[in-house]
Amino acid sequence: MPQSRTQDPRAAVPLPPAAFHVLLAIGAEERHGYAIMAEVKRITDGAVRMGPGTLYSTIKRLLDHGLIEECGERVDPLRTDQRRRYYRMTTLGRTIVASEAKRLQSMINKSGAGTWAPGEQH
């Protein structure tokens, strides 16, 4: 991850897996923590279940590096006694997640992994 908000975005790649998952889960939306955890679970078909400790330490790093920003607190309509913080991706965050996705796709393409059949040995 970048050391500061002004560092070359290419230096942020590769992203730690948790950071990549959180950025993908936020996407073009504004999401609160629980919604991010649920979206990570959904987009990974349940293979990744992010706990609160990992989620919020990752969110803190992403905020510190300018990859996401806080949108403010909102009252949860289902639980009026509780406020939730919402997050959205910044322009830098979109650039970084796109670079990471491109890097991973390039690795898959170069390895020929896209042609492997499940259970097939090479």
C-alpha positions in Angstrom: 0.0 0.0 0.0 1.2 3.5 -0.6 3.2 5.3 2.1 1.3 8.5 1.6 -1.4 10.1 -0.5 1.1 11.6 -2.9 3.1 8.4 -3.7 3.0 6.9 -7.2 -0.1 4.7 -7.3 1.9 1.9 -9.0 3.8 1.5 -5.8 0.7 0.3 -4.1 0.5 -2.9 -6.2 0.3 -5.6 -5.1 -2.4 -4.9 -2.6 -2.8 -7.0 0.5 -5.7 -9.5 -0.1 -7.9 -7.9 2.6 -7.4 -4.4 1.1 -8.3 -5.7 -2.4 -11.4 -7.5 -1.1 -12.6 -4.3 0.8 -12.0 -2.1 -2.3 -13.9 -4.5 -4.5 -16.7 -4.8 -2.0 -17.1 -1.0 -1.8 -17.0 -0.6 -5.6 -19.0 2.3 -6.8 -21.2 2.3 -3.7 -21.1 3.9 -0.3 -21.1 1.0 2.2 -20.9 0.6 6.0 -18.7 -2.0 7.7 -21.3 -4.8 8.0 -22.3 -4.3 4.3 -18.6 -4.5 3.3 -18.2 -7.8 5.2 -21.4 -9.2 3.6 -20.3 -8.1 0.1 -16.8 -9.7 0.5 -18.5 -12.9 1.5 -20.9 -12.6 -1.5 -18.3 -11.8 -4.2 -16.0 -14.7 -3.0 -18.9 -17.2 -2.8 -18.3 -17.5 0.9 -14.6 -18.4 0.5 -13.5 -15.2 2.4 -15.3 -14.2 5.6 -13.8 -11.1 6.9 -14.1 -10.5 10.7 -14.5 -7.1 12.3 -10.8 -6.9 13.4 -9.5 -7.4 9.9 -12.1 -5.2 8.3 -11.6 -2.2 10.5 -7.8 -2.4 10.5 -8.0 -2.6 6.7 -10.4 0.3 6.5 -8.1 2.4 8.7 -5.1 1.7 6.4 -7.2 2.5 3.3 -8.3 5.8 4.9 -4.8 6.7 5.9 -3.5 6.1 2.4 -6.3 8.0 0.7 -7.8 4.9 -1.1 -11.2 5.3 0.6 -12.9 8.2 2.4 -15.6 8.4 5.1 -18.9 9.7 3.9 -20.2 10.4 7.3 -22.6 8.7 9.7 -26.2 7.8 8.9 -28.9 6.4 11.0 -29.6 2.8 10.2 -33.3 2.7 9.2 -33.6 -0.8 10.7 -32.0 0.2 14.0 -32.7 3.8 14.7 -30.6 3.8 17.9 -27.4 3.0 16.0 -25.4 5.2 13.6 -23.2 3.7 10.9 -20.1 5.1 9.2 -20.2 4.8 5.4 -17.1 4.7 3.1 -16.6 5.2 -0.6 -13.6 4.7 -2.8 -11.6 7.7 -3.9 -10.2 8.3 -7.4 -6.9 7.0 -6.2 -8.6 3.9 -4.8 -10.3 3.2 -8.1 -6.9 3.5 -9.9 -5.2 1.2 -7.5 -7.9 -1.5 -7.5 -8.0 -1.4 -11.3 -4.2 -1.8 -11.4 -4.3 -4.7 -9.0 -7.1 -6.4 -11.0 -5.1 -6.0 -14.2 -1.9 -7.3 -12.6 -3.8 -10.4 -11.3 -5.5 -11.0 -14.7 -2.1 -10.7 -16.4 -0.6 -13.3 -14.1 -3.5 -15.7 -14.8 -3.2 -15.2 -18.5 0.6 -15.7 -18.5 0.4 -18.8 -16.4 -2.2 -20.5 -18.6 -4.3 -21.0 -15.4 -7.4 -19.9 -17.3 -7.2 -23.1 -19.4 -7.0 -25.5 -16.5 -9.9 -27.8 -15.9 -10.9 -28.5 -12.3 -9.1 -31.6 -11.1 -6.7 -31.6 -14.1 -3.0 -32.1 -13.2 -0.2 -30.3 -15.0 
